[in-house]
Amino acid sequence: MDMETVKLSRIVEKLVPELVPFLTQRELDLTIVLRDGLGLLEPQDAMEIVQHSICEYQKEVLMQ
C-alpha cells in the first residue's frame, strides 16, 4: 500500500471536476490521506471523499 497525502482539490479536479464550482477554497484546501494513493481512485470514491470531508469540516466549524 502506498499512502499518499493530497489536497481535496487534486482529487476533485482529477475525478469529478464538475464539483469544483460548488466547493469553497477552504474545502478544496483540505488535506486528505489516501491509503492506496490517487491512482486507484474512481469517481465514486472521490464523491464519498468529498461528502465525508465536507461533513467533517462543517463539524469543526460548528464546534468553534
PDBQT receptor file of N, H, CA, C and O in Angstrom, charges set to zero:
ATOM      1  N   MET A   1       0.833  -1.190   0.000  1.00  0.00    +0.000 N 
ATOM      2  CA  MET A   1       0.000   0.000   0.000  1.00  0.00    +0.000 C 
ATOM      3  C   MET A   1       0.876   1.252   0.000  1.00  0.00    +0.000 C 
ATOM      4  O   MET A   1       1.804   1.366   0.801  1.00  0.00    +0.000 OA
ATOM      5  N   ASP A   2       0.586   2.167  -0.879  1.00  0.00    +0.000 N 
ATOM      6  H   ASP A   2      -0.167   2.074  -1.530  1.00  0.00    +0.000 HD
ATOM      7  CA  ASP A   2       1.322   3.418  -0.967  1.00  0.00    +0.000 C 
ATOM      8  C   ASP A   2       0.430   4.554  -0.512  1.00  0.00    +0.000 C 
ATOM      9  O   ASP A   2      -0.396   5.053  -1.276  1.00  0.00    +0.000 OA
ATOM     10  N   MET A   3       0.601   4.967   0.751  1.00  0.00    +0.000 N 
ATOM     11  H   MET A   3       1.271   4.562   1.372  1.00  0.00    +0.000 HD
ATOM     12  CA  MET A   3      -0.183   6.086   1.246  1.00  0.00    +0.000 C 
ATOM     13  C   MET A   3       0.278   7.360   0.550  1.00  0.00    +0.000 C 
ATOM     14  O   MET A   3       1.459   7.543   0.254  1.00  0.00    +0.000 OA
ATOM     15  N   GLU A   4      -0.687   8.231   0.301  1.00  0.00    +0.000 N 
ATOM     16  H   GLU A   4      -1.646   8.082   0.541  1.00  0.00    +0.000 HD
ATOM     17  CA  GLU A   4      -0.387   9.487  -0.387  1.00  0.00    +0.000 C 
ATOM     18  C   GLU A   4      -1.220  10.590   0.249  1.00  0.00    +0.000 C 
ATOM     19  O   GLU A   4      -2.407  10.404   0.517  1.00  0.00    +0.000 OA
ATOM     20  N   THR A   5      -0.603  11.725   0.487  1.00  0.00    +0.000 N 
ATOM     21  H   THR A   5       0.361  11.876   0.270  1.00  0.00    +0.000 HD
ATOM     22  CA  THR A   5      -1.299  12.881   1.037  1.00  0.00    +0.000 C 
ATOM     23  C   THR A   5      -1.506  13.887  -0.088  1.00  0.00    +0.000 C 
ATOM     24  O   THR A   5      -0.556  14.291  -0.759  1.00  0.00    +0.000 OA
ATOM     25  N   VAL A   6      -2.760  14.284  -0.284  1.00  0.00    +0.000 N 
ATOM     26  H   VAL A   6      -3.531  13.956   0.261  1.00  0.00    +0.000 HD
ATOM     27  CA  VAL A   6      -3.098  15.230  -1.353  1.00  0.00    +0.000 C 
ATOM     28  C   VAL A   6      -4.127  16.226  -0.842  1.00  0.00    +0.000 C 
ATOM     29  O   VAL A   6      -4.770  16.000   0.183  1.00  0.00    +0.000 OA
ATOM     30  N   LYS A   7      -4.273  17.311  -1.552  1.00  0.00    +0.000 N 
ATOM     31  H   LYS A   7      -3.750  17.495  -2.385  1.00  0.00    +0.000 HD
ATOM     32  CA  LYS A   7      -5.339  18.270  -1.269  1.00  0.00    +0.000 C 
ATOM     33  C   LYS A   7      -6.622  17.755  -1.922  1.00  0.00    +0.000 C 
ATOM     34  O   LYS A   7      -6.580  17.094  -2.960  1.00  0.00    +0.000 OA
ATOM     35  N   LEU A   8      -7.741  18.061  -1.310  1.00  0.00    +0.000 N 
ATOM     36  H   LEU A   8      -7.775  18.597  -0.467  1.00  0.00    +0.000 HD
ATOM     37  CA  LEU A   8      -9.029  17.657  -1.875  1.00  0.00    +0.000 C 
ATOM     38  C   LEU A   8      -9.172  18.201  -3.299  1.00  0.00    +0.000 C 
ATOM     39  O   LEU A   8      -9.766  17.549  -4.158  1.00  0.00    +0.000 OA
ATOM     40  N   SER A   9      -8.638  19.370  -3.540  1.00  0.00    +0.000 N 
ATOM     41  H   SER A   9      -8.156  19.899  -2.842  1.00  0.00    +0.000 HD
ATOM     42  CA  SER A   9      -8.742  19.967  -4.877  1.00  0.00    +0.000 C 
ATOM     43  C   SER A   9      -8.140  19.056  -5.948  1.00  0.00    +0.000 C 
ATOM     44  O   SER A   9      -8.666  18.970  -7.057  1.00  0.00    +0.000 OA
ATOM     45  N   ARG A  10      -7.063  18.391  -5.627  1.00  0.00    +0.000 N 
ATOM     46  H   ARG A  10      -6.635  18.460  -4.726  1.00  0.00    +0.000 HD
ATOM     47  CA  ARG A  10      -6.418  17.499  -6.618  1.00  0.00    +0.000 C 
ATOM     48  C   ARG A  10      -7.320  16.315  -6.957  1.00  0.00    +0.000 C 
ATOM     49  O   ARG A  10      -7.420  15.911  -8.115  1.00  0.00    +0.000 OA
ATOM     50  N   ILE A  11      -7.973  15.767  -5.938  1.00  0.00    +0.000 N 
ATOM     51  H   ILE A  11      -7.892  16.096  -4.997  1.00  0.00    +0.000 HD
ATOM     52  CA  ILE A  11      -8.904  14.644  -6.156  1.00  0.00    +0.000 C 
ATOM     53  C   ILE A  11     -10.073  15.097  -7.013  1.00  0.00    +0.000 C 
ATOM     54  O   ILE A  11     -10.443  14.434  -7.982  1.00  0.00    +0.000 OA
ATOM     55  N   VAL A  12     -10.652  16.240  -6.644  1.00  0.00    +0.000 N 
ATOM     56  H   VAL A  12     -10.352  16.779  -5.857  1.00  0.00    +0.000 HD
ATOM     57  CA  VAL A  12     -11.833  16.745  -7.343  1.00  0.00    +0.000 C 
ATOM     58  C   VAL A  12     -11.488  17.095  -8.793  1.00  0.00    +0.000 C 
ATOM     59  O   VAL A  12     -12.210  16.717  -9.716  1.00  0.00    +0.000 OA
ATOM     60  N   GLU A  13     -10.389  17.815  -8.987  1.00  0.00    +0.000 N 
ATOM     61  H   GLU A  13      -9.803  18.122  -8.237  1.00  0.00    +0.000 HD
ATOM     62  CA  GLU A  13     -10.025  18.229 -10.339  1.00  0.00    +0.000 C 
ATOM     63  C   GLU A  13      -9.748  17.030 -11.244  1.00  0.00    +0.000 C 
ATOM     64  O   GLU A  13     -10.018  17.085 -12.444  1.00  0.00    +0.000 OA
ATOM     65  N   LYS A  14      -9.218  15.963 -10.685  1.00  0.00    +0.000 N 
ATOM     66  H   LYS A  14      -8.999  15.918  -9.710  1.00  0.00    +0.000 HD
ATOM     67  CA  LYS A  14      -8.896  14.784 -11.495  1.00  0.00    +0.000 C 
ATOM     68  C   LYS A  14     -10.118  13.912 -11.794  1.00  0.00    +0.000 C 
ATOM     69  O   LYS A  14     -10.270  13.415 -12.910  1.00  0.00    +0.000 OA
ATOM     70  N   LEU A  15     -10.993  13.729 -10.788  1.00  0.00    +0.000 N 
ATOM     71  H   LEU A  15     -10.869  14.133  -9.882  1.00  0.00    +0.000 HD
ATOM     72  CA  LEU A  15     -12.055  12.726 -10.938  1.00  0.00    +0.000 C 
ATOM     73  C   LEU A  15     -13.470  13.286 -11.082  1.00  0.00    +0.000 C 
ATOM     74  O   LEU A  15     -14.305  12.679 -11.754  1.00  0.00    +0.000 OA
ATOM     75  N   VAL A  16     -13.747  14.415 -10.472  1.00  0.00    +0.000 N 
ATOM     76  H   VAL A  16     -13.069  14.907  -9.926  1.00  0.00    +0.000 HD
ATOM     77  CA  VAL A  16     -15.096  14.996 -10.571  1.00  0.00    +0.000 C 
ATOM     78  C   VAL A  16     -15.004  16.523 -10.705  1.00  0.00    +0.000 C 
ATOM     79  O   VAL A  16     -15.491  17.257  -9.845  1.00  0.00    +0.000 OA
ATOM     80  N   PRO A  17     -14.376  16.994 -11.793  1.00  0.00    +0.000 N 
ATOM     81  CA  PRO A  17     -14.142  18.442 -11.940  1.00  0.00    +0.000 C 
ATOM     82  C   PRO A  17     -15.413  19.280 -11.952  1.00  0.00    +0.000 C 
ATOM     83  O   PRO A  17     -15.362  20.482 -11.692  1.00  0.00    +0.000 OA
ATOM     84  N   GLU A  18     -16.531  18.673 -12.244  1.00  0.00    +0.000 N 
ATOM     85  H   GLU A  18     -16.572  17.696 -12.455  1.00  0.00    +0.000 HD
ATOM     86  CA  GLU A  18     -17.793  19.428 -12.249  1.00  0.00    +0.000 C 
ATOM     87  C   GLU A  18     -18.179  19.918 -10.853  1.00  0.00    +0.000 C 
ATOM     88  O   GLU A  18     -19.043  20.786 -10.726  1.00  0.00    +0.000 OA
ATOM     89  N   LEU A  19     -17.555  19.381  -9.809  1.00  0.00    +0.000 N 
ATOM     90  H   LEU A  19     -16.853  18.677  -9.911  1.00  0.00    +0.000 HD
ATOM     91  CA  LEU A  19     -17.854  19.814  -8.440  1.00  0.00    +0.000 C 
ATOM     92  C   LEU A  19     -17.064  21.031  -7.986  1.00  0.00    +0.000 C 
ATOM     93  O   LEU A  19     -17.419  21.656  -6.988  1.00  0.00    +0.000 OA
ATOM     94  N   VAL A  20     -16.011  21.374  -8.693  1.00  0.00    +0.000 N 
ATOM     95  H   VAL A  20     -15.723  20.865  -9.504  1.00  0.00    +0.000 HD
ATOM     96  CA  VAL A  20     -15.134  22.477  -8.266  1.00  0.00    +0.000 C 
ATOM     97  C   VAL A  20     -15.911  23.758  -7.963  1.00  0.00    +0.000 C 
ATOM     98  O   VAL A  20     -15.657  24.371  -6.926  1.00  0.00    +0.000 OA
ATOM     99  N   PRO A  21     -16.847  24.197  -8.816  1.00  0.00    +0.000 N 
ATOM    100  CA  PRO A  21     -17.546  25.459  -8.531  1.00  0.00    +0.000 C 
ATOM    101  C   PRO A  21     -18.412  25.418  -7.257  1.00  0.00    +0.000 C 
ATOM    102  O   PRO A  21     -18.783  26.467  -6.731  1.00  0.00    +0.000 OA
ATOM    103  N   PHE A  22     -18.727  24.233  -6.772  1.00  0.00    +0.000 N 
ATOM    104  H   PHE A  22     -18.425  23.381  -7.200  1.00  0.00    +0.000 HD
ATOM    105  CA  PHE A  22     -19.616  24.106  -5.624  1.00  0.00    +0.000 C 
ATOM    106  C   PHE A  22     -18.872  24.014  -4.291  1.00  0.00    +0.000 C 
ATOM    107  O   PHE A  22     -19.500  24.006  -3.232  1.00  0.00    +0.000 OA
ATOM    108  N   LEU A  23     -17.559  23.946  -4.336  1.00  0.00    +0.000 N 
ATOM    109  H   LEU A  23     -17.049  23.953  -5.196  1.00  0.00    +0.000 HD
ATOM    110  CA  LEU A  23     -16.762  23.811  -3.119  1.00  0.00    +0.000 C 
ATOM    111  C   LEU A  23     -16.047  25.115  -2.819  1.00  0.00    +0.000 C 
ATOM    112  O   LEU A  23     -15.622  25.828  -3.728  1.00  0.00    +0.000 OA
ATOM    113  N   THR A  24     -15.918  25.419  -1.535  1.00  0.00    +0.000 N 
ATOM    114  H   THR A  24     -16.263  24.840  -0.796  1.00  0.00    +0.000 HD
ATOM    115  CA  THR A  24     -15.197  26.627  -1.144  1.00  0.00    +0.000 C 
ATOM    116  C   THR A  24     -13.700  26.375  -1.248  1.00  0.00    +0.000 C 
ATOM    117  O   THR A  24     -13.257  25.228  -1.305  1.00  0.00    +0.000 OA
ATOM    118  N   GLN A  25     -12.936  27.443  -1.273  1.00  0.00    +0.000 N 
ATOM    119  H   GLN A  25     -13.296  28.374  -1.226  1.00  0.00    +0.000 HD
ATOM    120  CA  GLN A  25     -11.485  27.296  -1.320  1.00  0.00    +0.000 C 
ATOM    121  C   GLN A  25     -10.973  26.576  -0.084  1.00  0.00    +0.000 C 
ATOM    122  O   GLN A  25     -10.032  25.786  -0.167  1.00  0.00    +0.000 OA
ATOM    123  N   ARG A  26     -11.578  26.841   1.041  1.00  0.00    +0.000 N 
ATOM    124  H   ARG A  26     -12.342  27.483   1.108  1.00  0.00    +0.000 HD
ATOM    125  CA  ARG A  26     -11.170  26.174   2.287  1.00  0.00    +0.000 C 
ATOM    126  C   ARG A  26     -11.399  24.667   2.198  1.00  0.00    +0.000 C 
ATOM    127  O   ARG A  26     -10.564  23.880   2.644  1.00  0.00    +0.000 OA
ATOM    128  N   GLU A  27     -12.534  24.268   1.621  1.00  0.00    +0.000 N 
ATOM    129  H   GLU A  27     -13.213  24.907   1.259  1.00  0.00    +0.000 HD
ATOM    130  CA  GLU A  27     -12.810  22.840   1.433  1.00  0.00    +0.000 C 
ATOM    131  C   GLU A  27     -11.813  22.227   0.451  1.00  0.00    +0.000 C 
ATOM    132  O   GLU A  27     -11.304  21.132   0.689  1.00  0.00    +0.000 OA
ATOM    133  N   LEU A  28     -11.535  22.914  -0.633  1.00  0.00    +0.000 N 
ATOM    134  H   LEU A  28     -11.948  23.804  -0.826  1.00  0.00    +0.000 HD
ATOM    135  CA  LEU A  28     -10.591  22.411  -1.630  1.00  0.00    +0.000 C 
ATOM    136  C   LEU A  28      -9.184  22.277  -1.069  1.00  0.00    +0.000 C 
ATOM    137  O   LEU A  28      -8.401  21.457  -1.548  1.00  0.00    +0.000 OA
ATOM    138  N   ASP A  29      -8.855  23.075  -0.057  1.00  0.00    +0.000 N 
ATOM    139  H   ASP A  29      -9.491  23.742   0.332  1.00  0.00    +0.000 HD
ATOM    140  CA  ASP A  29      -7.523  23.038   0.554  1.00  0.00    +0.000 C 
ATOM    141  C   ASP A  29      -7.380  21.973   1.633  1.00  0.00    +0.000 C 
ATOM    142  O   ASP A  29      -6.295  21.811   2.192  1.00  0.00    +0.000 OA
ATOM    143  N   LEU A  30      -8.450  21.244   1.938  1.00  0.00    +0.000 N 
ATOM    144  H   LEU A  30      -9.331  21.375   1.484  1.00  0.00    +0.000 HD
ATOM    145  CA  LEU A  30      -8.357  20.200   2.960  1.00  0.00    +0.000 C 
ATOM    146  C   LEU A  30      -7.349  19.133   2.546  1.00  0.00    +0.000 C 
ATOM    147  O   LEU A  30      -7.269  18.754   1.377  1.00  0.00    +0.000 OA
ATOM    148  N   THR A  31      -6.586  18.661   3.518  1.00  0.00    +0.000 N 
ATOM    149  H   THR A  31      -6.651  18.969   4.467  1.00  0.00    +0.000 HD
ATOM    150  CA  THR A  31      -5.601  17.619   3.269  1.00  0.00    +0.000 C 
ATOM    151  C   THR A  31      -6.245  16.258   3.464  1.00  0.00    +0.000 C 
ATOM    152  O   THR A  31      -6.899  16.012   4.477  1.00  0.00    +0.000 OA
ATOM    153  N   ILE A  32      -6.062  15.384   2.499  1.00  0.00    +0.000 N 
ATOM    154  H   ILE A  32      -5.531  15.584   1.675  1.00  0.00    +0.000 HD
ATOM    155  CA  ILE A  32      -6.642  14.046   2.518  1.00  0.00    +0.000 C 
ATOM    156  C   ILE A  32      -5.510  13.031   2.433  1.00  0.00    +0.000 C 
ATOM    157  O   ILE A  32      -4.600  13.178   1.618  1.00  0.00    +0.000 OA
ATOM    158  N   VAL A  33      -5.565  12.002   3.273  1.00  0.00    +0.000 N 
ATOM    159  H   VAL A  33      -6.305  11.882   3.935  1.00  0.00    +0.000 HD
ATOM    160  CA  VAL A  33      -4.596  10.916   3.208  1.00  0.00    +0.000 C 
ATOM    161  C   VAL A  33      -5.280   9.732   2.538  1.00  0.00    +0.000 C 
ATOM    162  O   VAL A  33      -6.299   9.230   3.013  1.00  0.00    +0.000 OA
ATOM    163  N   LEU A  34      -4.703   9.303   1.437  1.00  0.00    +0.000 N 
ATOM    164  H   LEU A  34      -3.875   9.711   1.051  1.00  0.00    +0.000 HD
ATOM    165  CA  LEU A  34      -5.250   8.183   0.672  1.00  0.00    +0.000 C 
ATOM    166  C   LEU A  34      -4.447   6.933   0.968  1.00  0.00    +0.000 C 
ATOM    167  O   LEU A  34      -3.231   6.913   0.776  1.00  0.00    +0.000 OA
ATOM    168  N   ARG A  35      -5.106   5.906   1.427  1.00  0.00    +0.000 N 
ATOM    169  H   ARG A  35      -6.094   5.922   1.583  1.00  0.00    +0.000 HD
ATOM    170  CA  ARG A  35      -4.444   4.661   1.806  1.00  0.00    +0.000 C 
ATOM    171  C   ARG A  35      -3.718   4.022   0.627  1.00  0.00    +0.000 C 
ATOM    172  O   ARG A  35      -2.589   3.555   0.776  1.00  0.00    +0.000 OA
ATOM    173  N   ASP A  36      -4.349   3.996  -0.534  1.00  0.00    +0.000 N 
ATOM    174  H   ASP A  36      -5.267   4.375  -0.656  1.00  0.00    +0.000 HD
ATOM    175  CA  ASP A  36      -3.782   3.324  -1.698  1.00  0.00    +0.000 C 
ATOM    176  C   ASP A  36      -3.333   4.290  -2.792  1.00  0.00    +0.000 C 
ATOM    177  O   ASP A  36      -3.045   3.864  -3.911  1.00  0.00    +0.000 OA
ATOM    178  N   GLY A  37      -3.272   5.557  -2.491  1.00  0.00    +0.000 N 
ATOM    179  H   GLY A  37      -3.506   5.904  -1.582  1.00  0.00    +0.000 HD
ATOM    180  CA  GLY A  37      -2.818   6.541  -3.463  1.00  0.00    +0.000 C 
ATOM    181  C   GLY A  37      -3.902   7.000  -4.417  1.00  0.00    +0.000 C 
ATOM    182  O   GLY A  37      -4.969   6.394  -4.516  1.00  0.00    +0.000 OA
ATOM    183  N   LEU A  38      -3.612   8.068  -5.108  1.00  0.00    +0.000 N 
ATOM    184  H   LEU A  38      -2.745   8.561  -5.028  1.00  0.00    +0.000 HD
ATOM    185  CA  LEU A  38      -4.567   8.702  -6.018  1.00  0.00    +0.000 C 
ATOM    186  C   LEU A  38      -4.849   7.862  -7.258  1.00  0.00    +0.000 C 
ATOM    187  O   LEU A  38      -5.943   7.930  -7.818  1.00  0.00    +0.000 OA
ATOM    188  N   GLY A  39      -3.887   7.086  -7.681  1.00  0.00    +0.000 N 
ATOM    189  H   GLY A  39      -2.998   7.030  -7.225  1.00  0.00    +0.000 HD
ATOM    190  CA  GLY A  39      -4.028   6.326  -8.922  1.00  0.00    +0.000 C 
ATOM    191  C   GLY A  39      -5.140   5.296  -8.925  1.00  0.00    +0.000 C 
ATOM    192  O   GLY A  39      -5.640   4.943  -9.993  1.00  0.00    +0.000 OA
ATOM    193  N   LEU A  40      -5.542   4.804  -7.765  1.00  0.00    +0.000 N 
ATOM    194  H   LEU A  40      -5.136   5.091  -6.897  1.00  0.00    +0.000 HD
ATOM    195  CA  LEU A  40      -6.573   3.762  -7.708  1.00  0.00    +0.000 C 
ATOM    196  C   LEU A  40      -7.982   4.298  -7.463  1.00  0.00    +0.000 C 
ATOM    197  O   LEU A  40      -8.943   3.529  -7.434  1.00  0.00    +0.000 OA
ATOM    198  N   LEU A  41      -8.107   5.611  -7.288  1.00  0.00    +0.000 N 
ATOM    199  H   LEU A  41      -7.326   6.236  -7.312  1.00  0.00    +0.000 HD
ATOM    200  CA  LEU A  41      -9.432   6.178  -7.015  1.00  0.00    +0.000 C 
ATOM    201  C   LEU A  41     -10.321   6.170  -8.244  1.00  0.00    +0.000 C 
ATOM    202  O   LEU A  41      -9.864   6.367  -9.370  1.00  0.00    +0.000 OA
ATOM    203  N   GLU A  42     -11.595   5.937  -8.000  1.00  0.00    +0.000 N 
ATOM    204  H   GLU A  42     -11.966   5.777  -7.086  1.00  0.00    +0.000 HD
ATOM    205  CA  GLU A  42     -12.637   6.009  -9.026  1.00  0.00    +0.000 C 
ATOM    206  C   GLU A  42     -13.505   7.239  -8.722  1.00  0.00    +0.000 C 
ATOM    207  O   GLU A  42     -13.469   7.739  -7.598  1.00  0.00    +0.000 OA
ATOM    208  N   PRO A  43     -14.274   7.733  -9.683  1.00  0.00    +0.000 N 
ATOM    209  CA  PRO A  43     -15.153   8.876  -9.418  1.00  0.00    +0.000 C 
ATOM    210  C   PRO A  43     -16.086   8.655  -8.220  1.00  0.00    +0.000 C 
ATOM    211  O   PRO A  43     -16.339   9.592  -7.462  1.00  0.00    +0.000 OA
ATOM    212  N   GLN A  44     -16.594   7.451  -8.042  1.00  0.00    +0.000 N 
ATOM    213  H   GLN A  44     -16.389   6.690  -8.657  1.00  0.00    +0.000 HD
ATOM    214  CA  GLN A  44     -17.464   7.145  -6.901  1.00  0.00    +0.000 C 
ATOM    215  C   GLN A  44     -16.710   7.349  -5.580  1.00  0.00    +0.000 C 
ATOM    216  O   GLN A  44     -17.264   7.881  -4.619  1.00  0.00    +0.000 OA
ATOM    217  N   ASP A  45     -15.448   6.922  -5.544  1.00  0.00    +0.000 N 
ATOM    218  H   ASP A  45     -14.997   6.490  -6.326  1.00  0.00    +0.000 HD
ATOM    219  CA  ASP A  45     -14.619   7.113  -4.357  1.00  0.00    +0.000 C 
ATOM    220  C   ASP A  45     -14.433   8.601  -4.075  1.00  0.00    +0.000 C 
ATOM    221  O   ASP A  45     -14.505   9.041  -2.928  1.00  0.00    +0.000 OA
ATOM    222  N   ALA A  46     -14.191   9.367  -5.137  1.00  0.00    +0.000 N 
ATOM    223  H   ALA A  46     -14.132   9.009  -6.069  1.00  0.00    +0.000 HD
ATOM    224  CA  ALA A  46     -13.996  10.812  -4.985  1.00  0.00    +0.000 C 
ATOM    225  C   ALA A  46     -15.236  11.463  -4.395  1.00  0.00    +0.000 C 
ATOM    226  O   ALA A  46     -15.127  12.339  -3.537  1.00  0.00    +0.000 OA
ATOM    227  N   MET A  47     -16.412  11.045  -4.846  1.00  0.00    +0.000 N 
ATOM    228  H   MET A  47     -16.501  10.334  -5.543  1.00  0.00    +0.000 HD
ATOM    229  CA  MET A  47     -17.663  11.603  -4.315  1.00  0.00    +0.000 C 
ATOM    230  C   MET A  47     -17.783  11.318  -2.818  1.00  0.00    +0.000 C 
ATOM    231  O   MET A  47     -18.183  12.195  -2.051  1.00  0.00    +0.000 OA
ATOM    232  N   GLU A  48     -17.445  10.114  -2.403  1.00  0.00    +0.000 N 
ATOM    233  H   GLU A  48     -17.120   9.402  -3.025  1.00  0.00    +0.000 HD
ATOM    234  CA  GLU A  48     -17.509   9.761  -0.986  1.00  0.00    +0.000 C 
ATOM    235  C   GLU A  48     -16.516  10.586  -0.174  1.00  0.00    +0.000 C 
ATOM    236  O   GLU A  48     -16.840  11.036   0.924  1.00  0.00    +0.000 OA
ATOM    237  N   ILE A  49     -15.326  10.785  -0.698  1.00  0.00    +0.000 N 
ATOM    238  H   ILE A  49     -15.063  10.418  -1.590  1.00  0.00    +0.000 HD
ATOM    239  CA  ILE A  49     -14.325  11.583  -0.003  1.00  0.00    +0.000 C 
ATOM    240  C   ILE A  49     -14.797  13.026   0.135  1.00  0.00    +0.000 C 
ATOM    241  O   ILE A  49     -14.631  13.628   1.196  1.00  0.00    +0.000 OA
ATOM    242  N   VAL A  50     -15.375  13.585  -0.910  1.00  0.00    +0.000 N 
ATOM    243  H   VAL A  50     -15.510  13.097  -1.772  1.00  0.00    +0.000 HD
ATOM    244  CA  VAL A  50     -15.891  14.956  -0.863  1.00  0.00    +0.000 C 
ATOM    245  C   VAL A  50     -16.990  15.062   0.185  1.00  0.00    +0.000 C 
ATOM    246  O   VAL A  50     -16.974  15.978   1.007  1.00  0.00    +0.000 OA
ATOM    247  N   GLN A  51     -17.935  14.145   0.167  1.00  0.00    +0.000 N 
ATOM    248  H   GLN A  51     -17.948  13.401  -0.501  1.00  0.00    +0.000 HD
ATOM    249  CA  GLN A  51     -19.039  14.183   1.136  1.00  0.00    +0.000 C 
ATOM    250  C   GLN A  51     -18.524  14.092   2.565  1.00  0.00    +0.000 C 
ATOM    251  O   GLN A  51     -18.939  14.864   3.429  1.00  0.00    +0.000 OA
ATOM    252  N   HIS A  52     -17.633  13.166   2.809  1.00  0.00    +0.000 N 
ATOM    253  H   HIS A  52     -17.296  12.539   2.106  1.00  0.00    +0.000 HD
ATOM    254  CA  HIS A  52     -17.104  12.982   4.158  1.00  0.00    +0.000 C 
ATOM    255  C   HIS A  52     -16.290  14.205   4.597  1.00  0.00    +0.000 C 
ATOM    256  O   HIS A  52     -16.400  14.647   5.741  1.00  0.00    +0.000 OA
ATOM    257  N   SER A  53     -15.490  14.739   3.704  1.00  0.00    +0.000 N 
ATOM    258  H   SER A  53     -15.401  14.380   2.775  1.00  0.00    +0.000 HD
ATOM    259  CA  SER A  53     -14.658  15.896   4.029  1.00  0.00    +0.000 C 
ATOM    260  C   SER A  53     -15.503  17.107   4.380  1.00  0.00    +0.000 C 
ATOM    261  O   SER A  53     -15.194  17.826   5.331  1.00  0.00    +0.000 OA
ATOM    262  N   ILE A  54     -16.561  17.337   3.626  1.00  0.00    +0.000 N 
ATOM    263  H   ILE A  54     -16.812  16.753   2.854  1.00  0.00    +0.000 HD
ATOM    264  CA  ILE A  54     -17.442  18.476   3.901  1.00  0.00    +0.000 C 
ATOM    265  C   ILE A  54     -18.119  18.303   5.254  1.00  0.00    +0.000 C 
ATOM    266  O   ILE A  54     -18.217  19.258   6.025  1.00  0.00    +0.000 OA
ATOM    267  N   CYS A  55     -18.584  17.098   5.547  1.00  0.00    +0.000 N 
ATOM    268  H   CYS A  55     -18.504  16.323   4.921  1.00  0.00    +0.000 HD
ATOM    269  CA  CYS A  55     -19.228  16.840   6.843  1.00  0.00    +0.000 C 
ATOM    270  C   CYS A  55     -18.258  17.087   7.990  1.00  0.00    +0.000 C 
ATOM    271  O   CYS A  55     -18.622  17.717   8.984  1.00  0.00    +0.000 OA
ATOM    272  N   GLU A  56     -17.035  16.599   7.864  1.00  0.00    +0.000 N 
ATOM    273  H   GLU A  56     -16.740  16.087   7.057  1.00  0.00    +0.000 HD
ATOM    274  CA  GLU A  56     -16.031  16.794   8.910  1.00  0.00    +0.000 C 
ATOM    275  C   GLU A  56     -15.694  18.269   9.060  1.00  0.00    +0.000 C 
ATOM    276  O   GLU A  56     -15.558  18.755  10.183  1.00  0.00    +0.000 OA
ATOM    277  N   TYR A  57     -15.558  18.986   7.965  1.00  0.00    +0.000 N 
ATOM    278  H   TYR A  57     -15.668  18.592   7.052  1.00  0.00    +0.000 HD
ATOM    279  CA  TYR A  57     -15.251  20.407   8.008  1.00  0.00    +0.000 C 
ATOM    280  C   TYR A  57     -16.387  21.169   8.696  1.00  0.00    +0.000 C 
ATOM    281  O   TYR A  57     -16.128  22.061   9.504  1.00  0.00    +0.000 OA
ATOM    282  N   GLN A  58     -17.635  20.829   8.387  1.00  0.00    +0.000 N 
ATOM    283  H   GLN A  58     -17.845  20.104   7.731  1.00  0.00    +0.000 HD
ATOM    284  CA  GLN A  58     -18.779  21.505   8.998  1.00  0.00    +0.000 C 
ATOM    285  C   GLN A  58     -18.833  21.249  10.492  1.00  0.00    +0.000 C 
ATOM    286  O   GLN A  58     -19.198  22.141  11.258  1.00  0.00    +0.000 OA
ATOM    287  N   LYS A  59     -18.476  20.039  10.922  1.00  0.00    +0.000 N 
ATOM    288  H   LYS A  59     -18.180  19.314  10.300  1.00  0.00    +0.000 HD
ATOM    289  CA  LYS A  59     -18.424  19.732  12.358  1.00  0.00    +0.000 C 
ATOM    290  C   LYS A  59     -17.422  20.645  13.062  1.00  0.00    +0.000 C 
ATOM    291  O   LYS A  59     -17.710  21.191  14.127  1.00  0.00    +0.000 OA
ATOM    292  N   GLU A  60     -16.249  20.804  12.461  1.00  0.00    +0.000 N 
ATOM    293  H   GLU A  60     -16.015  20.361  11.596  1.00  0.00    +0.000 HD
ATOM    294  CA  GLU A  60     -15.211  21.646  13.047  1.00  0.00    +0.000 C 
ATOM    295  C   GLU A  60     -15.689  23.082  13.170  1.00  0.00    +0.000 C 
ATOM    296  O   GLU A  60     -15.448  23.727  14.190  1.00  0.00    +0.000 OA
ATOM    297  N   VAL A  61     -16.360  23.592  12.152  1.00  0.00    +0.000 N 
ATOM    298  H   VAL A  61     -16.555  23.068  11.323  1.00  0.00    +0.000 HD
ATOM    299  CA  VAL A  61     -16.848  24.964  12.156  1.00  0.00    +0.000 C 
ATOM    300  C   VAL A  61     -17.887  25.149  13.256  1.00  0.00    +0.000 C 
ATOM    301  O   VAL A  61     -17.880  26.161  13.956  1.00  0.00    +0.000 OA
ATOM    302  N   LEU A  62     -18.775  24.179  13.408  1.00  0.00    +0.000 N 
ATOM    303  H   LEU A  62     -18.780  23.357  12.838  1.00  0.00    +0.000 HD
ATOM    304  CA  LEU A  62     -19.813  24.282  14.424  1.00  0.00    +0.000 C 
ATOM    305  C   LEU A  62     -19.246  24.246  15.844  1.00  0.00    +0.000 C 
ATOM    306  O   LEU A  62     -19.808  24.862  16.749  1.00  0.00    +0.000 OA
ATOM    307  N   MET A  63     -18.142  23.533  16.044  1.00  0.00    +0.000 N 
ATOM    308  H   MET A  63     -17.686  23.032  15.308  1.00  0.00    +0.000 HD
ATOM    309  CA  MET A  63     -17.547  23.417  17.358  1.00  0.00    +0.000 C 
ATOM    310  C   MET A  63     -16.785  24.658  17.777  1.00  0.00    +0.000 C 
ATOM    311  O   MET A  63     -16.500  24.834  18.961  1.00  0.00    +0.000 OA
ATOM    312  N   GLN A  64     -16.450  25.517  16.836  1.00  0.00    +0.000 N 
ATOM    313  H   GLN A  64     -16.682  25.373  15.874  1.00  0.00    +0.000 HD
ATOM    314  CA  GLN A  64     -15.680  26.715  17.171  1.00  0.00    +0.000 C 
ATOM    315  C   GLN A  64     -16.525  27.787  17.767  1.00  0.00    +0.000 C 
ATOM    316  O   GLN A  64     -16.018  28.858  18.102  1.00  0.00    +0.000 OA
TER     317      GLN A  64
